[in-house]
């Protein structure tokens, strides 16, 4: 009897301890990383403590100088690129599992055709894509597939009628070819705060956007708050195709599996892509005109501050470049020159991609960005010695030194921005993979202050209503029956 009681008590104890351990270490209850570092220890008054975890900051207590803005951007970059599993290693080489921002909703999923209500959060592939390519549907999983269809920037995606609203030039080819003879792919992702705002207000329908404007309600995205809500975030990414996955070169890149639309064949195919550029647009309480941060992989192009040459060469620059003759499908021949930052003379539907020569027109800021990059890369190596993210660098951040609040009523674009208050390390901020051909003409807000709500023919008088610096909101469509203007 005593032995039975003892066995019962031991068994109960083991079950209790086992249950406690399982509960304590479920992914949802897993402890966050406790690694921290000083971002700018040389200026203790303005130092920012960086936390290595998946918590995207909503804001800073205040933005006082460029170094603080740069450090805020690095905290965003770390949190956004933290693995979806919060207990995972930060940037293991060769890993293709998604990071946090990759779970955000793609632009084309949030704004379906005809102003229909979008799919639930977590959907990554729009139903229209699965329908268009139903014979290849096995390539796509709505909750897991990264579907990339934008091979151009700012040019309308003629396959699906979408405009990715990225870099220029307008009206002519603007795809980017890497040195490995593949083209760069682009995507736009919107975070949960952005998604919730659109769903709550019905702004996935252009008619509702116009109804709000006529009612005197401005379109103002939610602001992030220090130690509070994250606020609206747009992420714009540039991906280069991996040609030989076994090459050690790719141990320096964030990799992801992707299904891409090949404009040459008109079919989908599966591939692996490497992250080469990332824009982070973030609206916060102290920065209602948004924080504009941009990062690149360090091997993209040479910079005047570069200390060494990449071990596997540059992605978009060849010191021994020679002009290339390309034969088009119609039998004619064009020449791709070696003049840096010149858009290609043909569309990808006419021929396969070739390398395009790119250089950085605006050096990375040596006063703030360069030393902060050195410090953050060093800390990443310290905490995560193999991390691929030690091979990424902040290019620049734009922020406002004065508060420029949201408008309380709808206004016509452009937003009356006090441009003299908008600061950055370089006079013009440009990412060589996202603004390849317009690095010396316009900075981010120069274009985004012209953002508008979605166009709607039945209320064209309000087509120019300001869209709160987000081009994405203009992707909303309307029911066909609503397109005719009432008399």
KOLDRENPA-975436 format. One record per residue (C-alpha): residue in one letter; x negated, z negated, y negated. Coordinates in steps of 0.5 Angstrom, whole numbers, padded with zeros to 4 digits, always signed. Each point is the difference from the previous one (the first is absolute). Layout:
REM KOLDRENPA-975436
AXZY;...
END
This chain:
REM KOLDRENPA-975436
X+0000+0000+0000;X-0005-0002-0005;X-0004+0006+0002;X+0006+0005-0002;X+0001-0004-0006;X-0007+0001-0002;X+0000+0008+0002;X+0006+0000-0004;X-0003-0003-0006;X-0006+0005+0000;X+0004+0006+0001;X+0004-0002-0006;X-0006-0001-0004;X-0003+0006+0002;X+0006+0004-0002;X+0001-0004-0007;X-0008+0002-0001;X+0001+0007+0002;X+0006+0001-0004;X-0003-0003-0006;X-0006+0005+0000;X+0004+0006+0001;X+0004-0002-0006;X-0006-0002-0004;X-0003+0007+0001;X+0006+0005+0000;X-0002+0005-0005;X+0005-0002-0005;X-0003-0007+0000;X-0007+0002+0000;X-0005-0003-0005;X-0002+0004-0005;X-0007+0002-0001;X-0004-0006-0004;X-0006+0005-0002;X-0001+0000-0008;X-0005+0002-0005;X-0001+0000-0007;X+0001+0007-0003;X-0004+0000-0007;X-0004-0007+0001;X-0004+0003-0006;X+0006-0002-0005;X+0003-0007+0003;X+0005+0000-0006;X+0003+0006+0003;X-0002+0000+0007;X+0005+0002+0005;X+0000-0003+0007;X+0002+0005+0005;X+0003-0002+0007;X-0001+0004+0006;X+0008+0001+0003;X+0006+0004-0001;X+0003-0003-0006;X+0001+0005-0005;X-0001-0003-0007;X+0006+0000-0005;X-0004-0001-0006;X-0006-0003-0003;X+0002-0006-0005;X-0003+0004-0005;X-0004+0007-0001;X-0006-0002-0005;X-0005+0005+0002;X-0002+0006+0004;X-0004-0004+0005;X+0007-0004+0001;X+0004+0007+0001;X-0005+0002+0005;X+0000-0006+0004;X+0007+0000+0000;X+0000+0007+0003;X-0005-0002+0006;X+0005-0006+0002;X+0005+0005+0000;X-0004+0005+0004;X-0002-0005+0005;X+0007-0003+0001;X+0003+0007+0001;X-0005+0002+0005;X+0001-0006+0004;X+0002+0001+0007;X+0007+0000+0001;X-0001-0006+0005;X-0003-0005-0005;X-0004-0003+0005;X-0004+0007+0001;X-0007+0001-0002;X-0001+0003-0007;X-0002+0008+0001;X-0003+0000+0007;X-0003+0007+0001;X+0003+0005+0004;X+0007-0004+0000;X+0006+0005-0001;X+0005-0006-0001;X+0004+0000-0006;X-0002-0004-0006;X+0006-0004-0005;X+0001+0006-0005;X+0001+0005+0006;X+0006-0004+0002;X+0003+0002-0007;X+0005+0005-0001;X-0002+0008-0001;X+0003+0003-0006;X+0004+0005+0004;X+0004-0005+0004;X+0002-0004-0006;X+0003+0006-0003;X+0004+0004+0005;X+0003+0006-0001;X+0007+0000-0004;X-0001-0007-0003;X+0002-0003+0007;X-0002-0007+0001;X-0007-0001+0003;X-0002-0002+0007;X-0001-0008+0001;X-0007-0003-0002;X-0005+0002+0005;X+0002+0007+0001;X-0006+0005-0001;X+0003+0006+0002;X+0006+0003-0004;X+0005+0003+0005;X+0000+0007-0003;X-0007+0001+0002;X+0002-0002+0007;X+0006+0005+0000;X-0005+0005-0003;X-0005+0000+0005;X+0005-0003+0006;X-0004+0005+0005;X-0006-0005-0001;X+0004-0006-0001;X-0005-0004+0005;X-0005+0000-0005;X+0004-0004-0005;X+0002-0007+0001;X+0004-0003-0006;X-0003-0007+0000;X-0007+0002+0001;X-0002+0007-0002;X-0004+0002-0006;X+0002+0007-0002;X-0004+0004-0005;X+0003+0006-0003;X-0003+0000-0007;X-0006+0004+0000;X+0000+0002-0007;X+0001-0005-0006;X+0005+0001-0005;X+0002+0007+0003;X+0007+0000+0003;X+0000-0001+0007;X+0003+0007+0002;X+0002-0002+0007;X+0004-0006-0002;X+0001+0001-0007;X-0003-0007-0002;X-0005-0001-0006;X-0006-0005+0001;X-0001-0001-0007;X-0007-0001+0001;X-0006+0004-0004;X+0000+0007-0003;X-0001+0005-0002;X+0007+0003+0000;X+0003+0007+0003;X-0007+0002+0004;X-0003-0003+0006;X-0003-0007+0000;X-0001-0002+0007;X-0007-0003+0001;X-0005+0002+0006;X-0005-0005+0003;X-0007+0002+0002;X+0003+0000+0007;X+0004+0005-0002;X+0007-0003+0001;X+0005-0002-0006;X+0002-0006-0003;X+0007-0003+0002;X+0004-0004-0005;X+0005-0005+0000;X+0004-0005-0005;X+0002-0007+0003;X+0005-0005-0004;X+0000-0007+0002;X+0006-0005+0002;X+0001-0002-0007;X+0001+0007-0003;X+0004+0002+0006;X+0005-0006-0001;X+0001+0002-0007;X+0002+0007+0002;X+0005-0002+0005;X+0003-0006-0004;X+0001+0005-0006;X+0002+0006+0004;X-0006+0004-0004;X-0001+0004+0007;X+0006+0004-0003;X-0002+0004-0007;X+0007-0001-0002;X+0000-0007+0000;X-0007+0000-0004;X+0004+0004-0005;X+0006-0004+0000;X-0004-0006-0002;X-0003+0003-0005;X+0006+0002-0003;X+0002-0007+0000;X-0006-0002-0004;X-0004-0003+0006;X-0007+0001+0000;X-0004+0002+0007;X-0005-0006+0000;X-0003-0001+0006;X-0001-0008+0003;X-0007-0003-0003;X-0005-0004+0004;X+0000-0007-0002;X-0007-0005+0001;X+0001-0004+0006;X+0007+0004+0001;X+0003+0006+0002;X-0004+0006+0001;X+0003+0005-0004;X+0001+0008+0000;X-0006+0003+0003;X-0001+0008+0001;X-0006+0002+0005;X-0003+0007+0000;X-0005+0001+0005;X-0005+0006+0002;X-0002+0001+0007;X-0005+0005+0003;X+0001+0002+0007;X-0005-0002+0005;X-0004+0006+0004;X-0004-0004+0005;X+0003-0007+0001;X-0006-0002+0004;X-0005+0001-0006;X-0003-0007-0002;X+0002+0003-0007;X+0007-0002+0001;X-0002-0008+0001;X+0000+0000-0008;X+0007+0002-0001;X+0007-0003+0001;X+0003+0005+0005;X+0008+0001+0002;X+0003+0005+0005;X+0004+0005-0004;X+0005+0006+0002;X-0001+0005-0005;X+0004+0006-0002;X-0005+0006+0000;X+0002+0005-0005;X-0004+0006+0004;X+0004-0001+0006;X+0006-0003-0003;X+0000-0005+0006;X-0002-0007+0000;X-0006-0003+0004;X-0003-0007+0001;X-0007-0002-0003;X-0004-0006-0002;X-0001+0000-0008;X-0005-0005-0004;X+0002-0003-0006;X-0004+0003-0006;X+0004-0002-0006;X+0005-0005-0002;X+0004-0001-0007;X+0004-0007-0001;X+0005+0000-0005;X+0003-0007-0001;X+0005-0003-0005;X-0001-0007-0002;X+0003-0005-0005;X-0007+0000-0004;X+0000+0008+0001;X+0007+0003-0001;X-0004+0006-0001;X-0003+0000+0007;X-0007-0001+0002;X-0003+0006+0002;X-0006-0001+0006;X-0003+0005+0004;X-0005+0000+0005;X-0004+0005+0004;X-0005+0000+0006;X-0007+0000-0002;X-0002+0006+0004;X+0005+0005-0004;X-0005+0002-0006;X-0006-0002-0003;X+0000-0004-0006;X-0005-0002-0006;X+0000-0007+0003;X-0001+0002+0007;X-0006-0003+0003;X-0001+0004+0007;X+0003+0006+0003;X+0005-0001+0005;X-0003+0000+0007;X+0005+0006+0002;X+0000+0004-0006;X+0006+0000-0005;X+0007+0001+0001;X+0001+0005-0006;X-0007+0002-0002;X-0005+0004+0002;X-0007+0001-0004;X-0001+0006+0004;X+0007+0003-0001;X+0000+0008+0000;X+0006+0004-0002;X+0005+0002+0006;X+0004+0006+0001;X+0007-0001+0003;X+0004+0005+0003;X+0007-0001-0001;X+0006+0002+0005;X+0002+0006-0004;X-0007+0003+0001;X-0003-0001-0007;X-0006-0005-0002;X-0001-0005-0005;X-0006-0004-0002;X-0001-0008+0000;X-0005-0002-0005;X-0005-0006+0000;X+0003-0001-0007;X+0001-0008+0000;X+0008-0002+0000;X+0003+0007+0000;X+0006+0001+0003;X+0000+0005+0006;X+0002+0007-0001;X+0005+0000+0006;X+0006-0004+0004;X-0001-0003+0006;X+0006+0005+0003;X-0005+0006-0001;X-0006-0003+0003;X-0003-0006+0003;X-0004-0005-0004;X-0007+0000-0002;X-0005-0005-0004;X+0002-0001-0007;X-0006-0002-0005;X+0002-0007-0003;X-0004-0004-0005;X+0002-0007-0004;X+0001+0002-0007;X+0000-0007-0002;X-0005-0005+0003;X+0003-0007+0002;X-0001-0005-0005;X-0007-0003+0001;X+0002-0006-0004;X+0006-0003+0004;X+0002+0004+0006;X-0007+0002+0003;X-0002-0008+0000;X+0007-0002+0002;X-0001+0005+0006;X-0007-0002+0002;X+0003-0007+0000;X+0006+0001+0004;X-0003+0005+0005;X-0005-0005+0001;X+0005-0006+0002;X+0004+0005+0004;X-0007+0001+0004;X-0001-0008+0000;X+0007-0001+0003;X+0002+0006+0004;X-0007+0003+0002;X+0003+0006+0003;X+0005+0002-0005;X+0001+0007-0002;X+0003-0003-0007;X-0007-0001-0002;X-0001+0007-0001;X+0006+0001-0005;X-0001-0001-0008;X+0004-0001-0006;X+0000+0005-0004;X+0004-0003-0006;X+0006-0004-0003;X+0004+0002-0006;X+0004-0006-0003;X+0003-0002-0006;X-0003-0005-0005;X+0006-0001-0003;X+0007-0002+0003;X+0004+0007-0001;X+0007-0003+0003;X+0005+0004+0003;X+0006+0003-0004;X+0007-0003+0000;X+0003+0007-0001;X-0001+0007+0003;X-0005+0004-0004;X-0002+0007+0001;X-0007+0001+0003;X-0006+0000-0002;X+0000-0008-0001;X-0003-0002-0006;X-0006-0002+0003;X-0006-0004-0005;X-0005+0004+0003;X-0005-0004-0004;X+0001-0006+0004;X-0001+0004+0007;X-0007-0002+0002;X-0004+0002+0006;X-0007+0001+0002;X-0001+0007-0002;X+0004+0004-0005;X+0004+0004+0005;X+0001-0003+0007;X+0000+0005+0006;X-0001+0000+0007;X-0004+0006+0003;X+0005+0001+0006;X+0007-0001-0004;X-0002+0003-0007;X-0006+0005+0003;X+0002+0005-0005;X+0002-0004-0007;X-0005-0005+0000;X-0002+0001-0008;X+0007+0001-0002;X+0005-0005+0001;X+0000-0007+0002;X+0006-0003+0004;X+0004-0003-0005;X+0000+0007-0004;X+0004+0003+0005;X+0004-0006+0003;X+0003-0002-0007;X+0004+0007+0001;X+0003-0002+0006;X+0008+0000+0000;X+0006-0001+0004;X+0002+0005+0005;X+0003+0006-0002;X+0008+0001+0000;X+0003+0007-0002;X+0006-0003-0002;X-0003-0005-0005;X-0006+0004-0002;X+0000-0004-0007;X-0003-0006+0004;X-0005+0004+0004;X-0005-0002-0005;X+0001-0008+0001;X-0006-0004+0001;X-0002-0002+0007;X-0004-0006-0001;X-0007+0004+0002;X+0002+0002+0007;X+0001+0007+0001;X+0002-0002+0007;X+0007-0002-0002;X+0001+0007-0003;X+0001+0002+0008;X+0007-0002+0000;X+0005+0005+0002;X+0007+0001-0001;X+0006+0002+0004;X+0001+0008+0000;X+0008-0001-0002;X-0003-0004-0007;X-0004+0005-0002;X+0005+0004-0004;X+0001-0003-0007;X+0007-0002-0002;X+0003+0004-0006;
END
